[in-house]
């Protein structure tokens, strides 16, 4: 019975978290209060709380009790190319883009490799912070080959670069190769993002091509760990 009891308590507490009865940052009732509320043993309550902790719904803090974590995540598609403006419209959340840097640079060795360019070519460097619901949770570092993108402005970068490229320049953005990593936060991450207690970020590297297979953009998109769920649809392929 106690096995079913702790799962029943877990599901009840989880339901209260998901419905917002226990909001992010709130302390849930103490073990002693839960023992009385559910008329069960302390061991059963601890098992239910441990399961909530393991699944990322609460953080048990010594001497303070159990704090509810913010488990709301935004779906970010793995396949498909989507701009932040399009993503923000899909999410329906208040959002904005802060342009931290826009400059013309000469590529270093790393960039030469990523963009397949020579040291003589000009590259646009754009650093933008993406804010959703008042929290700065994405740092985007974009590099565009000037050969394909002759002009950029802070206004264009703040609104939507892809909208400008496709509507104004009539570029046909076709496909991208994506790489995913989890890396330790850098000083730059700490400077620009609201990282809270997180020590790592999810890094997505995009190599973006036009319809004639020209590589025109390299992007490093750095995401706060707790806020994004990367989603894709996969179908099983039968090999004969």
Secondary structure, 3 states (H helix, E strand, C coil): CHHHHHHHHHHHHHHHHHCCCCCCCCECCCHHHHHHHHCCCHHHHHHHHHHHHHCCCEEEECCCEEEECCCCCEEEECCCCCCHHHHHHHHCCCEEEEEEEEEEEECCHHHHHHHCCCCCCEEEEEEEEEEECCEEEEEEEEEEECCCCCCCCHHHHHHCHHHHHHHCCCCCEEEEEEEEEEEECCHHHHHHCCCCCCCEEEEEEEEEEECCCCEEEEEEEEEEHHHEEEECCCCCCCCC
